[in-house]
Amino acid sequence: MKLQNDIIAIEVAEHGAELVSLKKGEREYMWNGDEQFWNRHAPILFPAVGKPYNNELHIDGKTYTMKQHGYARDCDFTDLGDGRMRMNDCPLSDGYPYKLGLEVCYSLKGSAVEITWTVENKDSRDAFFQIGAHPGFMLPNYDADREVNGYVCYYDKEGRAVEPVVVSDLDDGNRVLKSKQVVLPKEMLILADTFSRDALIIEQGQVATTELLDAQRNPVLRVSCPQAEAYGIWAPRKKGSPFVCLEPWCGLCDPKGFTADISTREYIKRLAPGERYTFTYTIEVF
């Protein structure tokens, strides 16, 4: 699917309904999917955000396998026109006991693309899920020999610059409490080893918007999601990764050792039969 207005143009793949290109003029903002580093662009995280402990979900006394970030990113979608897509019946969802529908809508508004995902419970009982975004963006004029290749700034729901507190590390994809909490600066440097310990996880709705600056502190783009309950900032641990992911989530990976019922997972979403849940985030480019 391709959409454009007078300012920006986007391209969306039917596989995963993934945003693979966002251009303003000739400038490309999305990560190119080079599998040397990461072979995705902006996957949809659904019905799990992050990794369930041992890749298992416990539901009504039974155990189900669920891989990191769920299955939607590996399912095909049907183009419905007007920027809308619907997830097809997906064999990967067969191991999940809830019947959930997922629709995607891409809408261009000036120099921004608004992405809306609607989850519908098609089951006859209450259903549980999480959902989140994972867009990756090129670091402009990346230079592996340069110490700083960009900056990330943080803002709350009122648009105020904040210094978010990171309370957890990741151990094999699951959260463990830090021995000492870390306060991120309002302007965090992107260095070669910034993500050497995996993603930075910001919990408790501290951040609603992130802004990427280039090495000269010029604004590149802004990712906004006022409903975000958590935020991930990530690039591969491998040094020299020329991109960064700015990820608003309504969900979060399990703490290490979590084996309780899905209904007690942190940031879990619950839908009654026939009920819908909408998740919206915006990418604005400069």
Phi, psi and omega in degrees: 000136178232137176224149176204154170233202183284351186243313185232163176221141179232159173226134183235131179278146175289332176281111181081358185050040189270131174289112185253346180209136173219111184240144167239109190065232179265359184275124178264132181257330184282148174299144189274358177080018178302115186290352172300331181246307184195124189267020177239176182237305183202066185293151173274127179264107186190137002269019176229143172251124183076199188254121168295145182301129183060020182058036182231141171244138182250116188227117178051044176083359179247158181247131181236144178278132176216117181284168180306132176069008174077200189245345188302324183295343181249015179253157177270149180238152176261132178282117181265357184087163179057032177081008184255145178219151180232136179292130177285167171303127190237121179304331181294341181272356185298333180276000181257128192281359180252143177266107183237132173263151179222123175242148183236140175226125175254128182227129180266129181225094184064237181266019182235150170246127177260127182246122181238129177244132179242120178260133178237133175276109180262011182268172178264005179223169176300143181235150182240146181193170167229163179208147180193168183252155184215049183285137178252140186231140178296140170273114187302135176052045183302138180223111184298338180272354180270140184293313182245125181246014177158179181219150173241128177249152186237142180220147178271188184294338178269004179082012180274138176296134183230162175245089186293151180260129178259120186253348185231147165259168173253134176234107184054040175087356179245155186278139170226142181295135175293150174291333178214127180296150181243131175261119179281143178289159178299335179232093184274128180286140171262105181251173182299330184248017182303323185249028181295339177255023180086196187294154168270123183252120180250117187256177170062034173060028182292332187236133176249337184217139171239150179230132178262129174247152177277185185296338179262011180069023173277134178299135179253308181197167180225134176247119185240137177202086183302335182273000182301129177265340177209165182217136175246136174240122192211148163211160180303151179296334179301128179295147177091016178286121187271032180207169176216147177253133177244111199235100173280135185230147160245076186156172183194150178297156180292151166291152181299131178092000183287123180225016182281175181297149183304330182295342181256005177295145177295141176062024179284149178250141182234128179239134172285161178307130180082351181280155180237153177228134182244132177239126183229135170220161186230139173245117177249129183252153183243000000 
